[in-house]
Amino acid sequence: MANNSPRKRKPKSRVQGILGVGLDNQDGEKRITRSEEMVLIGGSKETHERMQETAIRFSEGLEKVGKKLPEISVKQAIDLLRAAHEQTGR
């Protein structure tokens, strides 16, 4: 007997948020930054500042494409994050 029911499609994966974790903290300071798309935790002062710069550039990239984070594909999110990270290179 053939199954004529419509196939259920797997929902597309979407990124709801990004977590950045810095692991090089030696001074005991607790650093936390939140943006609309990201939560950044830890890191040395320098690492945390770089994560903040990356978050800003990532937000700017989203603005350029005119979309919110859940509206873009996982691949687009990765590409935007990679580009933002490369722009903050020191």
PDB file of N, CA, C and O in Angstrom, chain B, residues numbered from 101:
ATOM      1  N   MET B 101       0.832  -1.173   0.000  1.00  0.00           N
ATOM      2  CA  MET B 101       0.000   0.000   0.000  1.00  0.00           C
ATOM      3  C   MET B 101       0.884   1.246   0.000  1.00  0.00           C
ATOM      4  O   MET B 101       1.750   1.403   0.861  1.00  0.00           O
ATOM      5  N   ALA B 102       0.663   2.104  -0.946  1.00  0.00           N
ATOM      6  CA  ALA B 102       1.476   3.312  -1.092  1.00  0.00           C
ATOM      7  C   ALA B 102       1.035   4.363  -0.085  1.00  0.00           C
ATOM      8  O   ALA B 102      -0.147   4.500   0.232  1.00  0.00           O
ATOM      9  N   ASN B 103       2.005   5.083   0.397  1.00  0.00           N
ATOM     10  CA  ASN B 103       1.715   6.163   1.338  1.00  0.00           C
ATOM     11  C   ASN B 103       1.589   7.456   0.532  1.00  0.00           C
ATOM     12  O   ASN B 103       2.581   7.957   0.003  1.00  0.00           O
ATOM     13  N   ASN B 104       0.385   7.991   0.436  1.00  0.00           N
ATOM     14  CA  ASN B 104       0.143   9.192  -0.358  1.00  0.00           C
ATOM     15  C   ASN B 104       0.163  10.475   0.471  1.00  0.00           C
ATOM     16  O   ASN B 104      -0.171  11.546  -0.035  1.00  0.00           O
ATOM     17  N   SER B 105       0.550  10.372   1.730  1.00  0.00           N
ATOM     18  CA  SER B 105       0.584  11.581   2.558  1.00  0.00           C
ATOM     19  C   SER B 105       1.765  12.444   2.138  1.00  0.00           C
ATOM     20  O   SER B 105       2.811  11.923   1.749  1.00  0.00           O
ATOM     21  N   PRO B 106       1.603  13.761   2.215  1.00  0.00           N
ATOM     22  CA  PRO B 106       2.708  14.650   1.822  1.00  0.00           C
ATOM     23  C   PRO B 106       3.897  14.450   2.756  1.00  0.00           C
ATOM     24  O   PRO B 106       3.742  14.216   3.954  1.00  0.00           O
ATOM     25  N   ARG B 107       5.073  14.550   2.177  1.00  0.00           N
ATOM     26  CA  ARG B 107       6.290  14.424   2.985  1.00  0.00           C
ATOM     27  C   ARG B 107       6.429  15.609   3.912  1.00  0.00           C
ATOM     28  O   ARG B 107       6.194  16.755   3.531  1.00  0.00           O
ATOM     29  N   LYS B 108       6.810  15.314   5.118  1.00  0.00           N
ATOM     30  CA  LYS B 108       7.067  16.392   6.071  1.00  0.00           C
ATOM     31  C   LYS B 108       8.471  16.902   5.821  1.00  0.00           C
ATOM     32  O   LYS B 108       9.435  16.138   5.790  1.00  0.00           O
ATOM     33  N   ARG B 109       8.564  18.188   5.646  1.00  0.00           N
ATOM     34  CA  ARG B 109       9.877  18.791   5.424  1.00  0.00           C
ATOM     35  C   ARG B 109      10.514  19.129   6.758  1.00  0.00           C
ATOM     36  O   ARG B 109       9.861  19.579   7.699  1.00  0.00           O
ATOM     37  N   LYS B 110      11.784  18.901   6.798  1.00  0.00           N
ATOM     38  CA  LYS B 110      12.568  19.257   7.975  1.00  0.00           C
ATOM     39  C   LYS B 110      12.702  20.781   7.993  1.00  0.00           C
ATOM     40  O   LYS B 110      13.090  21.369   6.983  1.00  0.00           O
ATOM     41  N   PRO B 111      12.393  21.429   9.107  1.00  0.00           N
ATOM     42  CA  PRO B 111      12.531  22.896   9.138  1.00  0.00           C
ATOM     43  C   PRO B 111      13.987  23.308   8.928  1.00  0.00           C
ATOM     44  O   PRO B 111      14.908  22.630   9.383  1.00  0.00           O
ATOM     45  N   LYS B 112      14.179  24.421   8.237  1.00  0.00           N
ATOM     46  CA  LYS B 112      15.527  24.924   8.001  1.00  0.00           C
ATOM     47  C   LYS B 112      16.143  25.381   9.324  1.00  0.00           C
ATOM     48  O   LYS B 112      15.471  25.969  10.171  1.00  0.00           O
ATOM     49  N   SER B 113      17.421  25.100   9.477  1.00  0.00           N
ATOM     50  CA  SER B 113      18.141  25.544  10.666  1.00  0.00           C
ATOM     51  C   SER B 113      18.336  27.050  10.596  1.00  0.00           C
ATOM     52  O   SER B 113      18.662  27.583   9.535  1.00  0.00           O
ATOM     53  N   ARG B 114      18.146  27.724  11.683  1.00  0.00           N
ATOM     54  CA  ARG B 114      18.339  29.169  11.773  1.00  0.00           C
ATOM     55  C   ARG B 114      19.170  29.486  13.006  1.00  0.00           C
ATOM     56  O   ARG B 114      19.098  28.788  14.017  1.00  0.00           O
ATOM     57  N   VAL B 115      19.942  30.525  12.910  1.00  0.00           N
ATOM     58  CA  VAL B 115      20.751  30.989  14.035  1.00  0.00           C
ATOM     59  C   VAL B 115      19.916  31.985  14.823  1.00  0.00           C
ATOM     60  O   VAL B 115      19.440  32.978  14.273  1.00  0.00           O
ATOM     61  N   GLN B 116      19.740  31.720  16.101  1.00  0.00           N
ATOM     62  CA  GLN B 116      18.964  32.613  16.958  1.00  0.00           C
ATOM     63  C   GLN B 116      19.860  33.562  17.753  1.00  0.00           C
ATOM     64  O   GLN B 116      19.410  34.612  18.212  1.00  0.00           O
ATOM     65  N   GLY B 117      21.115  33.191  17.909  1.00  0.00           N
ATOM     66  CA  GLY B 117      22.055  34.020  18.650  1.00  0.00           C
ATOM     67  C   GLY B 117      23.446  33.432  18.558  1.00  0.00           C
ATOM     68  O   GLY B 117      23.623  32.279  18.164  1.00  0.00           O
ATOM     69  N   ILE B 118      24.423  34.226  18.920  1.00  0.00           N
ATOM     70  CA  ILE B 118      25.821  33.793  18.865  1.00  0.00           C
ATOM     71  C   ILE B 118      26.453  34.043  20.230  1.00  0.00           C
ATOM     72  O   ILE B 118      26.276  35.108  20.822  1.00  0.00           O
ATOM     73  N   LEU B 119      27.188  33.059  20.719  1.00  0.00           N
ATOM     74  CA  LEU B 119      27.890  33.154  21.989  1.00  0.00           C
ATOM     75  C   LEU B 119      29.380  33.216  21.714  1.00  0.00           C
ATOM     76  O   LEU B 119      29.936  32.330  21.064  1.00  0.00           O
ATOM     77  N   GLY B 120      30.028  34.263  22.207  1.00  0.00           N
ATOM     78  CA  GLY B 120      31.475  34.400  22.098  1.00  0.00           C
ATOM     79  C   GLY B 120      32.093  34.201  23.472  1.00  0.00           C
ATOM     80  O   GLY B 120      31.675  34.829  24.445  1.00  0.00           O
ATOM     81  N   VAL B 121      33.087  33.329  23.551  1.00  0.00           N
ATOM     82  CA  VAL B 121      33.728  33.028  24.833  1.00  0.00           C
ATOM     83  C   VAL B 121      35.224  33.240  24.699  1.00  0.00           C
ATOM     84  O   VAL B 121      35.877  32.630  23.853  1.00  0.00           O
ATOM     85  N   GLY B 122      35.761  34.109  25.541  1.00  0.00           N
ATOM     86  CA  GLY B 122      37.202  34.329  25.603  1.00  0.00           C
ATOM     87  C   GLY B 122      37.766  33.527  26.761  1.00  0.00           C
ATOM     88  O   GLY B 122      37.245  33.592  27.875  1.00  0.00           O
ATOM     89  N   LEU B 123      38.824  32.774  26.509  1.00  0.00           N
ATOM     90  CA  LEU B 123      39.360  31.867  27.528  1.00  0.00           C
ATOM     91  C   LEU B 123      40.723  32.289  28.073  1.00  0.00           C
ATOM     92  O   LEU B 123      41.344  31.539  28.826  1.00  0.00           O
ATOM     93  N   ASP B 124      41.193  33.480  27.702  1.00  0.00           N
ATOM     94  CA  ASP B 124      42.543  33.876  28.087  1.00  0.00           C
ATOM     95  C   ASP B 124      42.585  34.891  29.230  1.00  0.00           C
ATOM     96  O   ASP B 124      43.570  35.616  29.362  1.00  0.00           O
ATOM     97  N   ASN B 125      41.557  34.958  30.046  1.00  0.00           N
ATOM     98  CA  ASN B 125      41.510  35.919  31.145  1.00  0.00           C
ATOM     99  C   ASN B 125      42.453  35.492  32.262  1.00  0.00           C
ATOM    100  O   ASN B 125      42.349  34.383  32.788  1.00  0.00           O
ATOM    101  N   GLN B 126      43.365  36.372  32.615  1.00  0.00           N
ATOM    102  CA  GLN B 126      44.319  36.107  33.698  1.00  0.00           C
ATOM    103  C   GLN B 126      44.143  37.073  34.870  1.00  0.00           C
ATOM    104  O   GLN B 126      44.715  36.860  35.939  1.00  0.00           O
ATOM    105  N   ASP B 127      43.340  38.152  34.671  1.00  0.00           N
ATOM    106  CA  ASP B 127      43.256  39.191  35.696  1.00  0.00           C
ATOM    107  C   ASP B 127      42.051  39.056  36.625  1.00  0.00           C
ATOM    108  O   ASP B 127      41.890  39.875  37.530  1.00  0.00           O
ATOM    109  N   GLY B 128      41.209  38.058  36.430  1.00  0.00           N
ATOM    110  CA  GLY B 128      40.079  37.844  37.319  1.00  0.00           C
ATOM    111  C   GLY B 128      38.865  38.724  37.056  1.00  0.00           C
ATOM    112  O   GLY B 128      37.846  38.586  37.733  1.00  0.00           O
ATOM    113  N   GLU B 129      38.959  39.627  36.080  1.00  0.00           N
ATOM    114  CA  GLU B 129      37.819  40.483  35.736  1.00  0.00           C
ATOM    115  C   GLU B 129      36.738  39.665  35.052  1.00  0.00           C
ATOM    116  O   GLU B 129      37.026  38.737  34.296  1.00  0.00           O
ATOM    117  N   LYS B 130      35.487  40.022  35.330  1.00  0.00           N
ATOM    118  CA  LYS B 130      34.358  39.376  34.663  1.00  0.00           C
ATOM    119  C   LYS B 130      33.867  40.314  33.578  1.00  0.00           C
ATOM    120  O   LYS B 130      33.363  41.400  33.865  1.00  0.00           O
ATOM    121  N   ARG B 131      34.012  39.899  32.347  1.00  0.00           N
ATOM    122  CA  ARG B 131      33.626  40.728  31.209  1.00  0.00           C
ATOM    123  C   ARG B 131      32.440  40.085  30.488  1.00  0.00           C
ATOM    124  O   ARG B 131      32.506  38.935  30.055  1.00  0.00           O
ATOM    125  N   ILE B 132      31.365  40.846  30.370  1.00  0.00           N
ATOM    126  CA  ILE B 132      30.162  40.377  29.681  1.00  0.00           C
ATOM    127  C   ILE B 132      29.631  41.516  28.828  1.00  0.00           C
ATOM    128  O   ILE B 132      29.472  42.638  29.309  1.00  0.00           O
ATOM    129  N   THR B 133      29.357  41.230  27.571  1.00  0.00           N
ATOM    130  CA  THR B 133      28.776  42.211  26.658  1.00  0.00           C
ATOM    131  C   THR B 133      27.616  41.546  25.945  1.00  0.00           C
ATOM    132  O   THR B 133      27.725  40.408  25.489  1.00  0.00           O
ATOM    133  N   ARG B 134      26.500  42.263  25.849  1.00  0.00           N
ATOM    134  CA  ARG B 134      25.329  41.736  25.135  1.00  0.00           C
ATOM    135  C   ARG B 134      24.963  42.689  24.011  1.00  0.00           C
ATOM    136  O   ARG B 134      24.968  43.908  24.179  1.00  0.00           O
ATOM    137  N   SER B 135      24.644  42.106  22.861  1.00  0.00           N
ATOM    138  CA  SER B 135      24.080  42.874  21.759  1.00  0.00           C
ATOM    139  C   SER B 135      22.807  42.149  21.347  1.00  0.00           C
ATOM    140  O   SER B 135      22.433  41.140  21.944  1.00  0.00           O
ATOM    141  N   GLU B 136      22.152  42.668  20.333  1.00  0.00           N
ATOM    142  CA  GLU B 136      20.921  42.032  19.877  1.00  0.00           C
ATOM    143  C   GLU B 136      21.193  40.609  19.377  1.00  0.00           C
ATOM    144  O   GLU B 136      20.354  39.724  19.541  1.00  0.00           O
ATOM    145  N   GLU B 137      22.356  40.392  18.774  1.00  0.00           N
ATOM    146  CA  GLU B 137      22.661  39.104  18.172  1.00  0.00           C
ATOM    147  C   GLU B 137      23.603  38.237  18.995  1.00  0.00           C
ATOM    148  O   GLU B 137      23.622  37.017  18.826  1.00  0.00           O
ATOM    149  N   MET B 138      24.396  38.854  19.896  1.00  0.00           N
ATOM    150  CA  MET B 138      25.470  38.118  20.561  1.00  0.00           C
ATOM    151  C   MET B 138      25.517  38.356  22.062  1.00  0.00           C
ATOM    152  O   MET B 138      25.050  39.368  22.585  1.00  0.00           O
ATOM    153  N   VAL B 139      26.110  37.364  22.725  1.00  0.00           N
ATOM    154  CA  VAL B 139      26.517  37.502  24.120  1.00  0.00           C
ATOM    155  C   VAL B 139      27.993  37.137  24.143  1.00  0.00           C
ATOM    156  O   VAL B 139      28.384  36.065  23.681  1.00  0.00           O
ATOM    157  N   LEU B 140      28.806  38.032  24.681  1.00  0.00           N
ATOM    158  CA  LEU B 140      30.251  37.840  24.754  1.00  0.00           C
ATOM    159  C   LEU B 140      30.642  37.701  26.214  1.00  0.00           C
ATOM    160  O   LEU B 140      30.260  38.522  27.049  1.00  0.00           O
ATOM    161  N   ILE B 141      31.402  36.662  26.520  1.00  0.00           N
ATOM    162  CA  ILE B 141      31.752  36.377  27.909  1.00  0.00           C
ATOM    163  C   ILE B 141      33.244  36.125  28.005  1.00  0.00           C
ATOM    164  O   ILE B 141      33.821  35.396  27.198  1.00  0.00           O
ATOM    165  N   GLY B 142      33.863  36.743  29.010  1.00  0.00           N
ATOM    166  CA  GLY B 142      35.240  36.431  29.356  1.00  0.00           C
ATOM    167  C   GLY B 142      36.268  37.044  28.440  1.00  0.00           C
ATOM    168  O   GLY B 142      36.002  37.974  27.679  1.00  0.00           O
ATOM    169  N   GLY B 143      37.460  36.479  28.547  1.00  0.00           N
ATOM    170  CA  GLY B 143      38.591  36.947  27.780  1.00  0.00           C
ATOM    171  C   GLY B 143      39.369  38.021  28.506  1.00  0.00           C
ATOM    172  O   GLY B 143      38.879  38.658  29.438  1.00  0.00           O
ATOM    173  N   SER B 144      40.582  38.200  28.057  1.00  0.00           N
ATOM    174  CA  SER B 144      41.396  39.307  28.552  1.00  0.00           C
ATOM    175  C   SER B 144      40.773  40.600  28.037  1.00  0.00           C
ATOM    176  O   SER B 144      39.861  40.573  27.210  1.00  0.00           O
ATOM    177  N   LYS B 145      41.266  41.720  28.526  1.00  0.00           N
ATOM    178  CA  LYS B 145      40.748  43.006  28.057  1.00  0.00           C
ATOM    179  C   LYS B 145      40.862  43.095  26.535  1.00  0.00           C
ATOM    180  O   LYS B 145      39.913  43.489  25.858  1.00  0.00           O
ATOM    181  N   GLU B 146      42.022  42.730  26.006  1.00  0.00           N
ATOM    182  CA  GLU B 146      42.260  42.820  24.567  1.00  0.00           C
ATOM    183  C   GLU B 146      41.343  41.872  23.779  1.00  0.00           C
ATOM    184  O   GLU B 146      40.766  42.259  22.763  1.00  0.00           O
ATOM    185  N   THR B 147      41.217  40.650  24.251  1.00  0.00           N
ATOM    186  CA  THR B 147      40.363  39.663  23.566  1.00  0.00           C
ATOM    187  C   THR B 147      38.909  40.109  23.585  1.00  0.00           C
ATOM    188  O   THR B 147      38.216  40.027  22.571  1.00  0.00           O
ATOM    189  N   HIS B 148      38.450  40.577  24.731  1.00  0.00           N
ATOM    190  CA  HIS B 148      37.050  40.994  24.837  1.00  0.00           C
ATOM    191  C   HIS B 148      36.770  42.194  23.923  1.00  0.00           C
ATOM    192  O   HIS B 148      35.717  42.268  23.289  1.00  0.00           O
ATOM    193  N   GLU B 149      37.715  43.121  23.863  1.00  0.00           N
ATOM    194  CA  GLU B 149      37.548  44.268  22.968  1.00  0.00           C
ATOM    195  C   GLU B 149      37.480  43.819  21.508  1.00  0.00           C
ATOM    196  O   GLU B 149      36.701  44.364  20.726  1.00  0.00           O
ATOM    197  N   ARG B 150      38.290  42.831  21.141  1.00  0.00           N
ATOM    198  CA  ARG B 150      38.243  42.328  19.762  1.00  0.00           C
ATOM    199  C   ARG B 150      36.905  41.638  19.485  1.00  0.00           C
ATOM    200  O   ARG B 150      36.341  41.784  18.401  1.00  0.00           O
ATOM    201  N   MET B 151      36.405  40.892  20.462  1.00  0.00           N
ATOM    202  CA  MET B 151      35.091  40.261  20.291  1.00  0.00           C
ATOM    203  C   MET B 151      34.012  41.334  20.130  1.00  0.00           C
ATOM    204  O   MET B 151      33.096  41.178  19.322  1.00  0.00           O
ATOM    205  N   GLN B 152      34.121  42.424  20.899  1.00  0.00           N
ATOM    206  CA  GLN B 152      33.158  43.518  20.779  1.00  0.00           C
ATOM    207  C   GLN B 152      33.208  44.142  19.386  1.00  0.00           C
ATOM    208  O   GLN B 152      32.169  44.407  18.781  1.00  0.00           O
ATOM    209  N   GLU B 153      34.423  44.375  18.879  1.00  0.00           N
ATOM    210  CA  GLU B 153      34.571  44.937  17.529  1.00  0.00           C
ATOM    211  C   GLU B 153      33.963  44.007  16.486  1.00  0.00           C
ATOM    212  O   GLU B 153      33.307  44.459  15.548  1.00  0.00           O
ATOM    213  N   THR B 154      34.183  42.712  16.654  1.00  0.00           N
ATOM    214  CA  THR B 154      33.617  41.729  15.732  1.00  0.00           C
ATOM    215  C   THR B 154      32.093  41.772  15.788  1.00  0.00           C
ATOM    216  O   THR B 154      31.432  41.703  14.751  1.00  0.00           O
ATOM    217  N   ALA B 155      31.535  41.884  16.984  1.00  0.00           N
ATOM    218  CA  ALA B 155      30.073  41.955  17.132  1.00  0.00           C
ATOM    219  C   ALA B 155      29.516  43.188  16.435  1.00  0.00           C
ATOM    220  O   ALA B 155      28.472  43.116  15.787  1.00  0.00           O
ATOM    221  N   ILE B 156      30.200  44.312  16.563  1.00  0.00           N
ATOM    222  CA  ILE B 156      29.754  45.550  15.903  1.00  0.00           C
ATOM    223  C   ILE B 156      29.785  45.383  14.400  1.00  0.00           C
ATOM    224  O   ILE B 156      28.821  45.730  13.718  1.00  0.00           O
ATOM    225  N   ARG B 157      30.872  44.861  13.877  1.00  0.00           N
ATOM    226  CA  ARG B 157      30.991  44.663  12.420  1.00  0.00           C
ATOM    227  C   ARG B 157      29.985  43.630  11.915  1.00  0.00           C
ATOM    228  O   ARG B 157      29.474  43.760  10.803  1.00  0.00           O
ATOM    229  N   PHE B 158      29.698  42.617  12.714  1.00  0.00           N
ATOM    230  CA  PHE B 158      28.687  41.625  12.342  1.00  0.00           C
ATOM    231  C   PHE B 158      27.319  42.296  12.232  1.00  0.00           C
ATOM    232  O   PHE B 158      26.585  42.056  11.274  1.00  0.00           O
ATOM    233  N   SER B 159      26.976  43.135  13.211  1.00  0.00           N
ATOM    234  CA  SER B 159      25.703  43.868  13.171  1.00  0.00           C
ATOM    235  C   SER B 159      25.632  44.767  11.945  1.00  0.00           C
ATOM    236  O   SER B 159      24.585  44.866  11.304  1.00  0.00           O
ATOM    237  N   GLU B 160      26.743  45.421  11.616  1.00  0.00           N
ATOM    238  CA  GLU B 160      26.786  46.264  10.423  1.00  0.00           C
ATOM    239  C   GLU B 160      26.563  45.431   9.157  1.00  0.00           C
ATOM    240  O   GLU B 160      25.893  45.876   8.225  1.00  0.00           O
ATOM    241  N   GLY B 161      27.127  44.224   9.130  1.00  0.00           N
ATOM    242  CA  GLY B 161      26.932  43.332   7.992  1.00  0.00           C
ATOM    243  C   GLY B 161      25.474  42.931   7.835  1.00  0.00           C
ATOM    244  O   GLY B 161      24.962  42.856   6.718  1.00  0.00           O
ATOM    245  N   LEU B 162      24.805  42.672   8.955  1.00  0.00           N
ATOM    246  CA  LEU B 162      23.376  42.355   8.905  1.00  0.00           C
ATOM    247  C   LEU B 162      22.578  43.540   8.369  1.00  0.00           C
ATOM    248  O   LEU B 162      21.659  43.373   7.568  1.00  0.00           O
ATOM    249  N   GLU B 163      22.944  44.744   8.826  1.00  0.00           N
ATOM    250  CA  GLU B 163      22.253  45.949   8.341  1.00  0.00           C
ATOM    251  C   GLU B 163      22.408  46.089   6.831  1.00  0.00           C
ATOM    252  O   GLU B 163      21.464  46.473   6.140  1.00  0.00           O
ATOM    253  N   LYS B 164      23.600  45.778   6.317  1.00  0.00           N
ATOM    254  CA  LYS B 164      23.844  45.898   4.875  1.00  0.00           C
ATOM    255  C   LYS B 164      22.935  44.977   4.069  1.00  0.00           C
ATOM    256  O   LYS B 164      22.473  45.345   2.989  1.00  0.00           O
ATOM    257  N   VAL B 165      22.677  43.774   4.597  1.00  0.00           N
ATOM    258  CA  VAL B 165      21.795  42.854   3.876  1.00  0.00           C
ATOM    259  C   VAL B 165      20.328  43.097   4.221  1.00  0.00           C
ATOM    260  O   VAL B 165      19.437  42.496   3.621  1.00  0.00           O
ATOM    261  N   GLY B 166      20.081  43.981   5.192  1.00  0.00           N
ATOM    262  CA  GLY B 166      18.714  44.375   5.535  1.00  0.00           C
ATOM    263  C   GLY B 166      17.898  43.292   6.218  1.00  0.00           C
ATOM    264  O   GLY B 166      16.685  43.211   6.029  1.00  0.00           O
ATOM    265  N   LYS B 167      18.574  42.447   7.023  1.00  0.00           N
ATOM    266  CA  LYS B 167      17.856  41.357   7.689  1.00  0.00           C
ATOM    267  C   LYS B 167      18.278  41.233   9.139  1.00  0.00           C
ATOM    268  O   LYS B 167      19.327  41.734   9.546  1.00  0.00           O
ATOM    269  N   LYS B 168      17.438  40.554   9.912  1.00  0.00           N
ATOM    270  CA  LYS B 168      17.752  40.201  11.294  1.00  0.00           C
ATOM    271  C   LYS B 168      18.407  38.820  11.286  1.00  0.00           C
ATOM    272  O   LYS B 168      18.287  38.076  10.313  1.00  0.00           O
ATOM    273  N   LEU B 169      19.094  38.483  12.363  1.00  0.00           N
ATOM    274  CA  LEU B 169      19.819  37.219  12.441  1.00  0.00           C
ATOM    275  C   LEU B 169      18.954  35.989  12.134  1.00  0.00           C
ATOM    276  O   LEU B 169      19.388  35.149  11.346  1.00  0.00           O
ATOM    277  N   PRO B 170      17.767  35.839  12.706  1.00  0.00           N
ATOM    278  CA  PRO B 170      16.978  34.635  12.403  1.00  0.00           C
ATOM    279  C   PRO B 170      16.479  34.557  10.958  1.00  0.00           C
ATOM    280  O   PRO B 170      15.998  33.509  10.526  1.00  0.00           O
ATOM    281  N   GLU B 171      16.588  35.647  10.215  1.00  0.00           N
ATOM    282  CA  GLU B 171      16.106  35.677   8.832  1.00  0.00           C
ATOM    283  C   GLU B 171      17.142  35.201   7.819  1.00  0.00           C
ATOM    284  O   GLU B 171      16.814  34.989   6.652  1.00  0.00           O
ATOM    285  N   ILE B 172      18.394  35.029   8.256  1.00  0.00           N
ATOM    286  CA  ILE B 172      19.428  34.602   7.325  1.00  0.00           C
ATOM    287  C   ILE B 172      19.758  33.134   7.559  1.00  0.00           C
ATOM    288  O   ILE B 172      19.469  32.583   8.621  1.00  0.00           O
ATOM    289  N   SER B 173      20.362  32.514   6.563  1.00  0.00           N
ATOM    290  CA  SER B 173      20.728  31.104   6.677  1.00  0.00           C
ATOM    291  C   SER B 173      21.947  30.960   7.590  1.00  0.00           C
ATOM    292  O   SER B 173      22.648  31.928   7.883  1.00  0.00           O
ATOM    293  N   VAL B 174      22.172  29.737   8.022  1.00  0.00           N
ATOM    294  CA  VAL B 174      23.344  29.452   8.844  1.00  0.00           C
ATOM    295  C   VAL B 174      24.614  29.808   8.063  1.00  0.00           C
ATOM    296  O   VAL B 174      25.538  30.402   8.619  1.00  0.00           O
ATOM    297  N   LYS B 175      24.660  29.452   6.796  1.00  0.00           N
ATOM    298  CA  LYS B 175      25.836  29.765   5.966  1.00  0.00           C
ATOM    299  C   LYS B 175      26.066  31.271   5.882  1.00  0.00           C
ATOM    300  O   LYS B 175      27.203  31.730   5.992  1.00  0.00           O
ATOM    301  N   GLN B 176      24.993  32.046   5.689  1.00  0.00           N
ATOM    302  CA  GLN B 176      25.139  33.506   5.632  1.00  0.00           C
ATOM    303  C   GLN B 176      25.662  34.039   6.962  1.00  0.00           C
ATOM    304  O   GLN B 176      26.508  34.933   6.977  1.00  0.00           O
ATOM    305  N   ALA B 177      25.173  33.504   8.075  1.00  0.00           N
ATOM    306  CA  ALA B 177      25.635  33.948   9.396  1.00  0.00           C
ATOM    307  C   ALA B 177      27.120  33.657   9.566  1.00  0.00           C
ATOM    308  O   ALA B 177      27.870  34.497  10.064  1.00  0.00           O
ATOM    309  N   ILE B 178      27.542  32.466   9.150  1.00  0.00           N
ATOM    310  CA  ILE B 178      28.958  32.102   9.247  1.00  0.00           C
ATOM    311  C   ILE B 178      29.808  33.014   8.374  1.00  0.00           C
ATOM    312  O   ILE B 178      30.865  33.480   8.798  1.00  0.00           O
ATOM    313  N   ASP B 179      29.345  33.268   7.157  1.00  0.00           N
ATOM    314  CA  ASP B 179      30.089  34.151   6.246  1.00  0.00           C
ATOM    315  C   ASP B 179      30.208  35.565   6.810  1.00  0.00           C
ATOM    316  O   ASP B 179      31.280  36.168   6.750  1.00  0.00           O
ATOM    317  N   LEU B 180      29.114  36.095   7.356  1.00  0.00           N
ATOM    318  CA  LEU B 180      29.155  37.441   7.941  1.00  0.00           C
ATOM    319  C   LEU B 180      30.070  37.484   9.163  1.00  0.00           C
ATOM    320  O   LEU B 180      30.810  38.448   9.359  1.00  0.00           O
ATOM    321  N   LEU B 181      30.013  36.442   9.978  1.00  0.00           N
ATOM    322  CA  LEU B 181      30.867  36.391  11.165  1.00  0.00           C
ATOM    323  C   LEU B 181      32.337  36.299  10.775  1.00  0.00           C
ATOM    324  O   LEU B 181      33.185  36.958  11.377  1.00  0.00           O
ATOM    325  N   ARG B 182      32.634  35.493   9.780  1.00  0.00           N
ATOM    326  CA  ARG B 182      34.016  35.362   9.310  1.00  0.00           C
ATOM    327  C   ARG B 182      34.529  36.708   8.775  1.00  0.00           C
ATOM    328  O   ARG B 182      35.646  37.121   9.088  1.00  0.00           O
ATOM    329  N   ALA B 183      33.713  37.379   7.977  1.00  0.00           N
ATOM    330  CA  ALA B 183      34.108  38.678   7.422  1.00  0.00           C
ATOM    331  C   ALA B 183      34.312  39.701   8.532  1.00  0.00           C
ATOM    332  O   ALA B 183      35.264  40.480   8.488  1.00  0.00           O
ATOM    333  N   ALA B 184      33.427  39.706   9.526  1.00  0.00           N
ATOM    334  CA  ALA B 184      33.547  40.648  10.642  1.00  0.00           C
ATOM    335  C   ALA B 184      34.828  40.372  11.420  1.00  0.00           C
ATOM    336  O   ALA B 184      35.534  41.300  11.812  1.00  0.00           O
ATOM    337  N   HIS B 185      35.124  39.096  11.641  1.00  0.00           N
ATOM    338  CA  HIS B 185      36.335  38.724  12.373  1.00  0.00           C
ATOM    339  C   HIS B 185      37.584  39.152  11.605  1.00  0.00           C
ATOM    340  O   HIS B 185      38.534  39.661  12.200  1.00  0.00           O
ATOM    341  N   GLU B 186      37.587  38.949  10.293  1.00  0.00           N
ATOM    342  CA  GLU B 186      38.736  39.327   9.482  1.00  0.00           C
ATOM    343  C   GLU B 186      38.939  40.844   9.469  1.00  0.00           C
ATOM    344  O   GLU B 186      40.076  41.312   9.403  1.00  0.00           O
ATOM    345  N   GLN B 187      37.849  41.617   9.533  1.00  0.00           N
ATOM    346  CA  GLN B 187      37.950  43.076   9.541  1.00  0.00           C
ATOM    347  C   GLN B 187      38.553  43.597  10.828  1.00  0.00           C
ATOM    348  O   GLN B 187      39.108  44.695  10.846  1.00  0.00           O
ATOM    349  N   THR B 188      38.458  42.834  11.906  1.00  0.00           N
ATOM    350  CA  THR B 188      38.997  43.282  13.193  1.00  0.00           C
ATOM    351  C   THR B 188      40.403  42.755  13.453  1.00  0.00           C
ATOM    352  O   THR B 188      40.946  42.939  14.542  1.00  0.00           O
ATOM    353  N   GLY B 189      40.994  42.100  12.456  1.00  0.00           N
ATOM    354  CA  GLY B 189      42.335  41.544  12.619  1.00  0.00           C
ATOM    355  C   GLY B 189      43.343  42.615  13.013  1.00  0.00           C
ATOM    356  O   GLY B 189      43.295  43.746  12.530  1.00  0.00           O
ATOM    357  N   ARG B 190      44.236  42.242  13.883  1.00  0.00           N
ATOM    358  CA  ARG B 190      45.249  43.181  14.362  1.00  0.00           C
ATOM    359  C   ARG B 190      46.615  42.641  14.085  1.00  0.00           C
ATOM    360  O   ARG B 190      47.612  43.285  14.414  1.00  0.00           O
TER     361      ARG B 190
END
